[in-house]
Amino acid sequence: MTFLASDNTAGVSAEIWQRLQQASRGSAKAYGQDAVTESLTRAFQELFQKQDLAVFPVFNGSAANSSALSCLVRPYEAIIAHPWSHVMQDECGMPEFFTGAKVLTATGEKGKIKPEAVHALCRLAEANRTHHSRPRALTLTQSTEVGTVYTPQEIEALSKVCRTWGLFLHIDGARFANAVASLGCDPGDISWRVGVDALSFGGTKNGAMLAEAVIFFNPALAQDFEYIRKRQGQLASKQRFISAQLACLLEDDLWLRNAAHANAAAQRLAFGLAGVPEAKLLYPTEANAVFVQMAKALATHLTQCGHFFYQWPLLGPDVYRFVTSFETTAEDIDAFLHDCHMHSEKRAS
């Protein structure tokens, strides 16, 4: 079976398994007071080339987002997100539950939020004053839910809107590594240098077992985070095992190598699908996700051939999502494309 449904179906990087075994030797202080966790801040400081930041390991991406946003908004305020975002669609109301804030949606092309959409929501809230929830945070998904990537210039433009209206800027970076690999930039170029206040740094989709980090580029914003993390059930007693995964990802650029591999696999897939008559690429493939409008007969054939992928009804009844990972091979992609072409040839004969 070829797994192209999600990078969550992938296994764990061999390097991380080894690091977890090392972390398991002997005892260590609990609740983040271990040496590995204490060294994690220095590792992220080096990665982002910024000394004044705060780093907190958590279990998963949904909790990373809601706990970060909980530090940025109050219950009578609002979070602005894209309607297709994970915050809006796939977190079972967690951001609303833990922050008490309302989630508003702003749209744009190719899965991105455009500055004017944020301006419009803020102007409407200002005009209605206390009758509307006041926007206080903007959350972006990087890379986006349709596999596109915000450029530094696009983030900076949105950051300027945030500063105009007094909004904090948060990034859901479950696939932040894929965006950095795609752009070939420094991590700081699409985070703190362009006005990002907080980042959910993803590890689980990029070779870790379960490990994310919430990063505040202004540590003053994190003054209550340890309480929020505890209240949300995200403070691990044996935290060294989460921290060890993140530390291993940062060493020798494993996080970037894994993401680059996944991106290259997605490019190979997109290039091949462009030659399949019954498939139409819907968005530029800039990270590790490929969205395709596909004939139902072809999708059924591929499923029968043992390929696992998701239909994506949010974008239409005949839209399918394919996501590659650090362990997707060229042989996986070629086998999938072979079955695509076999179906096309059979129908043409």
PyMOL commands that set and color helices and strands:
alter all, ss='L'
color gray80, all
select helices_A, chain A and resi 7-9+14-23+35-48+61-70+86-89+94-99+109-111+115-131+152-165+176-183+187-190+192-194+204-206+219-222+225-231+240-273+296-304+313-315+330-348
alter helices_A, ss='H'
color red, helices_A
select strands_A, chain A and resi 2-3+54-58+77-81+102-105+134-141+168-173+198-202+212-216+279-281+289-294+307-308+310-311+319-323
alter strands_A, ss='S'
color yellow, strands_A
deselect
rebuild
show_as cartoon
